[in-house]
Amino acid sequence: MITSNLKRIYDPTFVVTDEYKKSLPDLQNGPASLIEGANVPIQQVGISNFRLPLNFPTRDGKLLTLEVSVDGFVGLEAGKKGINMSRIMRSFYKFKDEVFHPEVLDYVLKMYKSDLDAKESFIKLSFNYPVLKESLRSGLSGYQYYAVSLEASMNAKDEINRFMHLDFVYSSACPCSYELAEHARETREVASIPHSQRSEAYITVQLSNTMYIEDLVDLCRDALQTETQVMVKREDEQAFAELNGAYQKFVEDAARLMFDKLNPHPSVKDFVVRCVHMESLHSHDAVSRICKGIPCGLR
């Protein structure tokens, strides 16, 4: 029940003093007796999907301002009720005007540990990254957008691991379907069209040093050859059909082609790739997953 003598107004002139701040209740930093459930560590606690614009340098030296979704977490030790969630955002905002580079994540991770008195910290930036892509034959250009995430973590020894995630969309023409279609043409003079489908490679690389997003995109293009197109005229559509004919691939082929390009790359310490061919023949998808295979690595 609301007491009748309480003021039911918002006072925009009210001034918050230091003394008033100290009087505010703080349950998050309360004693262990306030903990609900098991008094055990929590590996990650924080906030997800707070958004802000960040400046990213491109490989050719330009700047892109992108809307970024940020996830920030720290490890919570046993005996602590919780964390001050707003500090996750406030700490990151101190770097909002800087041009992004990998060291920024290092600074933020250290600040998370310091500001929140934590032993481990984690951060992930997710955004759509535009790359201008030229058409196959018509001379037109359009922007291809790539779903990208940059992730970093810092352990209790201040050791840092960095990861890049990329979603790469391509077309896959089935070699079996191609041979069957050709068989029908040659033996019975029946018009047949081999099936192909939109496909996607989900790539995670653990980085040993700096790697531009464009570098990973180029690696995927070199491996798979049949990236989906942006600007298309008739001559481009014909060229794309020829590309699919020249680079037919099962889902197993796609995984091995990606392995072949990622494995020797000097900036890639470890990797895992999941290829999905969203079948136009079947009602289900064909999937393959491949990793570098180092002990205790990505799987």
C-alpha positions in Angstrom: 0.0 0.0 0.0 1.4 3.5 -0.9 1.5 5.8 2.0 -0.8 8.8 1.4 1.8 11.4 2.4 4.4 10.3 -0.2 5.2 12.8 -3.0 4.0 11.4 -6.3 6.0 13.7 -8.5 9.3 13.6 -10.3 11.5 16.6 -9.3 13.9 17.5 -12.1 15.6 20.1 -9.8 16.7 17.5 -7.2 20.5 17.6 -6.8 22.3 14.4 -5.9 25.1 15.0 -3.4 27.9 12.6 -2.5 26.3 12.1 0.9 23.0 11.2 -0.8 24.8 8.7 -3.1 26.4 7.0 -0.1 22.9 6.6 1.4 21.6 4.6 -1.6 21.1 0.9 -0.9 23.6 -1.4 -2.7 22.4 -5.0 -2.8 24.8 -6.1 -5.5 27.8 -5.6 -3.1 26.0 -7.0 -0.1 27.2 -9.8 2.1 27.3 -13.4 1.1 24.2 -14.1 3.3 22.1 -12.4 0.6 23.2 -14.9 -2.1 20.3 -17.0 -3.4 21.0 -20.6 -4.4 24.4 -22.2 -4.3 27.3 -20.0 -3.2 29.5 -21.0 -6.2 31.5 -19.0 -8.8 29.7 -17.8 -12.0 31.9 -18.0 -15.1 30.3 -15.1 -16.9 28.0 -12.3 -15.7 27.4 -9.0 -17.3 25.3 -7.3 -20.0 24.6 -8.2 -23.6 23.7 -6.2 -26.7 24.3 -2.7 -25.7 24.8 -0.7 -28.9 27.0 2.2 -29.9 28.8 3.5 -33.1 32.5 2.6 -33.4 35.1 3.6 -35.9 36.8 0.8 -37.7 39.9 1.1 -40.0 39.6 -0.7 -43.3 42.5 -2.5 -44.9 43.0 0.3 -47.4 43.3 2.9 -44.6 39.7 4.3 -44.6 37.4 4.6 -41.6 34.0 3.0 -41.3 31.5 4.0 -38.6 29.5 1.0 -37.7 26.7 0.2 -35.3 28.1 -2.4 -32.9 26.4 -4.7 -30.4 28.6 -5.2 -27.4 28.6 -8.1 -24.9 30.7 -7.6 -21.7 31.2 -10.1 -18.9 33.4 -10.8 -15.9 33.8 -13.9 -13.8 32.1 -13.7 -10.4 33.7 -15.4 -7.4 31.9 -17.4 -4.8 30.9 -15.2 -1.8 30.0 -12.2 -3.9 26.4 -11.4 -4.4 26.7 -9.7 -7.8 28.3 -6.9 -9.9 27.5 -3.4 -10.8 26.2 -4.0 -14.3 26.4 -0.3 -15.4 30.1 -0.4 -15.0 30.4 -2.8 -17.9 28.9 -0.2 -20.2 30.6 2.8 -18.6 34.1 1.2 -18.8 33.6 0.5 -22.5 32.3 4.0 -23.3 35.6 5.5 -22.2 37.0 4.2 -25.5 34.0 5.0 -27.7 35.7 7.8 -29.7 38.9 5.9 -30.4 39.6 4.2 -33.8 39.2 0.5 -33.1 42.3 -1.7 -32.9 42.9 -5.0 -31.1 44.7 -3.2 -28.2 41.4 -1.4 -27.4 39.9 -4.8 -26.3 43.0 -5.4 -24.1 42.4 -2.0 -22.3 38.7 -2.7 -21.8 39.3 -6.2 -20.5 41.8 -4.9 -18.0 39.4 -2.1 -17.0 36.6 -4.6 -16.5 38.8 -6.7 -14.1 39.8 -3.5 -12.2 36.5 -1.7 -12.1 34.6 -4.9 -11.1 37.3 -6.5 -8.9 37.2 -9.7 -11.1 39.8 -12.2 -12.0 38.5 -12.9 -15.6 36.9 -10.7 -18.2 35.2 -11.2 -21.6 34.1 -9.0 -24.4 32.4 -9.5 -27.8 31.7 -6.9 -30.6 29.2 -7.9 -33.2 28.4 -5.9 -36.4 27.7 -6.1 -40.1 30.8 -5.2 -42.1 30.4 -3.8 -45.7 32.8 -4.7 -48.5 32.4 -3.3 -52.0 32.2 -6.2 -54.4 32.5 -6.0 -58.1 30.1 -7.9 -60.4 31.5 -10.8 -62.4 31.2 -9.3 -65.9 29.0 -6.2 -66.1 31.4 -3.8 -64.3 28.8 -2.9 -61.6 29.6 -2.8 -57.9 27.5 -3.3 -54.7 28.1 -3.7 -51.0 28.3 -7.2 -49.6 27.6 -7.3 -45.8 29.3 -9.8 -43.6 28.2 -10.7 -40.1 31.3 -10.4 -38.0 32.1 -10.7 -34.3 35.4 -9.9 -32.5 35.8 -11.6 -29.2 38.5 -11.4 -26.5 39.0 -12.8 -23.0 41.5 -12.2 -20.2 42.2 -14.8 -17.6 43.5 -14.5 -14.0 47.1 -14.3 -15.3 46.2 -11.4 -17.7 46.7 -13.7 -20.6 44.6 -12.7 -23.6 42.9 -14.8 -26.3 41.4 -13.2 -29.4 38.9 -14.6 -31.9 37.2 -13.5 -35.1 33.9 -14.9 -36.2 32.7 -14.5 -39.8 29.6 -15.8 -41.7 30.3 -16.3 -45.4 27.5 -17.0 -47.9 28.2 -18.9 -51.1 26.5 -21.1 -53.6 27.2 -24.9 -53.9 26.4 -26.9 -57.0 26.1 -30.6 -56.3 28.6 -32.7 -58.3 26.3 -35.8 -58.2 23.4 -33.8 -59.5 25.6 -32.3 -62.3 26.6 -35.8 -63.5 23.1 -37.1 -63.4 21.8 -34.1 -65.4 24.5 -34.6 -68.0 23.7 -38.3 -68.2 20.0 -37.5 -68.9 21.1 -35.1 -71.7 23.5 -37.5 -73.3 21.6 -40.8 -73.1 18.0 -39.6 -73.5 18.2 -36.0 -74.7 16.2 -34.8 -71.7 16.7 -31.3 -70.5 18.0 -31.4 -66.9 19.2 -28.8 -64.5 21.6 -29.8 -61.7 20.7 -28.4 -58.3 22.6 -25.8 -56.3 21.8 -24.0 -53.1 22.7 -21.1 -51.0 25.2 -22.2 -48.5 27.0 -20.7 -45.5 30.3 -21.1 -43.8 30.5 -20.1 -40.1 34.2 -19.5 -39.4 35.9 -18.9 -36.0 39.6 -18.2 -36.0 41.8 -17.8 -32.9 44.2 -15.0 -33.8 47.9 -15.0 -33.2 48.3 -11.5 -34.5 46.3 -8.8 -36.3 44.1 -9.9 -39.2 41.9 -7.6 -41.2 38.3 -8.6 -41.8 38.9 -8.2 -45.5 41.8 -10.8 -45.2 39.4 -13.4 -43.9 36.8 -12.6 -46.5 39.5 -12.9 -49.3 40.5 -16.3 -47.8 36.9 -17.5 -48.0 36.6 -16.3 -51.5 39.8 -18.0 -52.6 38.7 -21.3 -50.9 35.1 -21.5 -52.1 35.1 -19.4 -55.3 31.3 -19.1 -55.5 30.3 -16.3 -53.2 26.8 -15.0 -53.7 26.5 -11.8 -55.8 25.2 -8.3 -55.1 24.8 -6.5 -58.5 23.7 -8.9 -61.3 22.9 -8.4 -64.9 22.3 -11.2 -67.5 26.0 -11.5 -68.2 26.7 -11.8 -64.5 24.1 -14.5 -64.0 25.6 -16.5 -66.9 29.1 -16.1 -65.3 27.8 -17.3 -62.0 26.3 -20.4 -63.6 29.7 -21.0 -65.1 31.4 -20.5 -61.8 29.1 -23.1 -60.1 29.9 -25.5 -62.9 33.6 -25.0 -62.5 33.6 -25.2 -58.7 31.1 -27.9 -57.9 31.3 -29.0 -54.2 29.8 -31.3 -51.7 29.7 -30.0 -48.1 32.7 -32.1 -47.3 34.6 -30.5 -50.1 33.8 -27.0 -48.7 35.1 -27.9 -45.3 38.4 -29.2 -46.7 38.8 -26.3 -49.0 38.5 -23.9 -46.0 41.0 -26.0 -44.0 43.5 -25.8 -46.9 43.5 -22.0 -46.8 43.2 -21.5 -43.0 45.8 -24.0 -41.8 48.9 -22.3 -43.1 47.9 -18.7 -42.5 50.4 -17.0 -40.2 47.7 -15.0 -38.3 45.6 -18.0 -37.5 46.5 -19.9 -34.4 43.4 -22.2 -34.4 40.1 -22.4 -36.2 36.8 -24.2 -36.6 34.5 -24.0 -39.6 30.9 -25.2 -39.9 29.6 -25.4 -43.5 25.9 -25.7 -44.1 24.4 -26.5 -47.6 20.7 -25.6 -47.4 19.6 -28.2 -49.8 17.3 -27.5 -52.7 16.8 -31.2 -53.3 16.2 -32.4 -49.7 14.0 -31.0 -47.0 17.1 -31.1 -44.7 20.5 -29.4 -44.7 23.9 -31.0 -45.3 26.5 -30.0 -42.7 30.2 -30.5 -42.1 32.4 -29.2 -39.4 36.2 -29.1 -39.4 38.9 -27.8 -37.1 42.6 -27.4 -37.0 42.9 -30.3 -34.5 45.3 -28.9 -32.0 45.1 -30.5 -28.5 42.5 -28.8 -26.3 41.7 -26.4 -29.2 38.6 -25.3 -30.9 36.1 -28.1 -31.8 
